[in-house]
Amino acid sequence: MKLDGPAVESKRLLWIGAAFTAASAIFFPRIQGIRDDDSSWWRLLTFFVAQDREGWVLVPLVIALTAALFALVGGWAWRDARRRNRPAKVGLVTGVLGFAGIIGFFLSAPILLGGLGVTLGIEGRRRRATEGRGVLAVGAIVAGTIAYAIGASMWIFAEELGL
């Protein structure tokens, strides 16, 4: 079976979204750590490299959790045999769940769920002409972006927020 055209391009978008989301879920906590330790900002150049025991566990865990979330939920949403723009609907749900994820912000839940919501919303916008639900897709992008921004802000301003 030859895979080409929109299906392959579509899956590429899913994995680009997963990579960006995983990188963000590691990057923003690193900013908070640098600010707490009053360290050099040059440490951001190696933000994927765990620099303590906690990081040796959490960095791979965040990457694995992101990959699993995008593969399971994102992959399921992508396979929409009935062509009813499932990415738009699932993207909106995960974007809204990103707000609830604020409770689990130390696992970067708002960033992970918000990133998935934005990615699925973008795919939903791409499909809107043939499958409809363009408004849901825009809602997914907006909700996901807000959840992502709140999660990133919580990491950046954790000390000021008393977290």
C-alpha positions in Angstrom: 0.0 0.0 0.0 1.5 3.3 -1.1 1.2 6.2 1.3 1.4 9.6 -0.2 -0.5 12.8 -0.6 -2.6 14.4 2.2 -2.6 11.3 4.5 1.2 11.4 4.8 1.4 15.1 5.1 -1.3 15.0 7.7 0.6 12.5 9.8 3.7 14.6 9.5 1.7 17.5 11.1 0.7 15.2 14.0 4.4 14.3 14.7 5.6 17.9 14.3 3.0 18.9 16.8 4.1 16.1 19.2 7.8 17.1 18.9 7.0 20.8 19.5 4.8 20.0 22.4 7.4 17.7 24.0 10.1 20.2 23.6 7.9 22.9 25.2 7.0 20.7 28.1 10.7 20.3 28.8 11.8 23.8 27.9 9.5 25.9 30.1 10.2 23.9 33.3 13.9 24.4 32.5 13.4 28.2 32.4 11.8 28.0 35.8 14.7 25.9 37.1 17.2 28.4 35.7 15.4 31.3 37.4 15.1 29.5 40.7 18.9 28.6 40.7 19.9 32.0 39.4 21.9 30.1 36.8 23.2 31.2 33.4 20.7 31.4 30.6 23.3 29.4 28.5 21.9 26.3 30.1 18.9 26.6 27.8 21.1 25.4 24.9 21.1 22.0 26.5 17.5 21.9 27.8 17.0 18.3 26.5 19.9 17.1 28.6 18.8 16.2 32.1 21.0 17.9 34.6 19.9 16.2 37.9 18.4 12.9 39.0 14.9 14.2 38.8 15.5 15.3 35.2 16.9 11.8 34.2 13.4 10.5 35.1 11.1 13.3 34.1 12.6 14.3 30.7 12.2 10.7 29.2 8.8 10.5 31.0 7.5 13.7 29.4 8.7 12.7 26.0 7.1 9.2 26.3 3.9 10.7 27.7 3.7 13.2 24.8 4.4 10.5 22.2 1.8 8.2 23.7 -0.8 10.9 23.9 -0.3 12.0 20.3 -0.1 8.4 19.0 -3.2 7.2 20.9 -5.5 10.2 21.0 -4.2 12.1 18.0 -3.9 9.0 15.9 -7.4 7.9 16.7 -8.7 11.4 15.9 -6.8 11.3 12.6 -8.4 8.0 11.5 -11.9 9.4 10.8 -13.5 6.9 8.5 -16.9 8.7 8.6 -15.2 12.0 7.6 -17.0 14.0 10.2 -13.8 16.0 11.1 -13.0 14.2 14.3 -9.8 16.1 14.7 -11.7 19.3 15.2 -14.0 17.8 17.9 -11.2 15.9 19.7 -9.0 19.0 19.5 -11.6 21.1 21.2 -12.0 18.6 23.9 -8.3 18.2 24.6 -7.8 22.0 24.5 -10.5 22.5 27.1 -9.0 19.6 29.2 -5.8 21.6 29.1 -7.5 24.1 31.4 -8.3 21.2 33.8 -4.7 20.1 33.4 -3.6 23.1 35.4 -4.1 20.9 38.5 -1.4 18.6 37.1 0.9 21.4 35.9 4.0 19.8 37.3 3.5 17.2 34.6 3.1 19.9 32.0 -0.5 18.7 31.4 -1.7 22.1 30.1 1.2 22.2 27.6 0.7 18.6 26.5 -3.1 18.8 26.1 -3.0 22.3 24.7 -0.4 21.3 22.1 -2.5 18.3 21.1 -5.6 20.6 20.9 -3.8 23.1 18.6 -2.4 20.3 16.4 -5.8 18.6 16.0 -7.4 22.0 15.5 -5.0 22.8 12.6 -5.9 19.5 11.0 -9.6 20.1 11.6 -9.2 23.5 9.8 -7.5 21.7 6.9 -10.5 19.3 6.6 -13.3 21.8 7.1 -14.0 22.3 3.4 -14.9 18.7 2.9 -15.9 17.5 6.4 -17.3 20.7 8.0 -16.9 21.7 11.7 -14.6 24.6 11.0 -15.9 26.5 14.0 -15.0 23.5 16.3 -11.5 23.5 14.7 -11.0 27.2 15.5 -12.3 26.5 19.0 -9.7 23.8 19.4 -6.9 26.1 18.2 -8.1 28.9 20.6 -8.6 26.6 23.6 -5.4 24.7 23.0 -3.4 27.9 22.6 -4.8 29.4 25.8 -4.2 26.2 27.8 -0.6 26.0 26.4 0.0 29.6 27.2 -1.3 29.2 30.8 0.9 26.1 31.3 4.0 27.9 29.9 3.3 31.0 32.0 2.9 28.8 35.2 6.4 27.4 34.6 7.9 30.8 33.8 6.3 32.6 36.7 6.2 29.6 39.2 8.2 31.4 41.8 6.0 34.6 41.7 2.9 32.4 41.8 4.2 30.5 44.9 4.1 27.2 43.1 
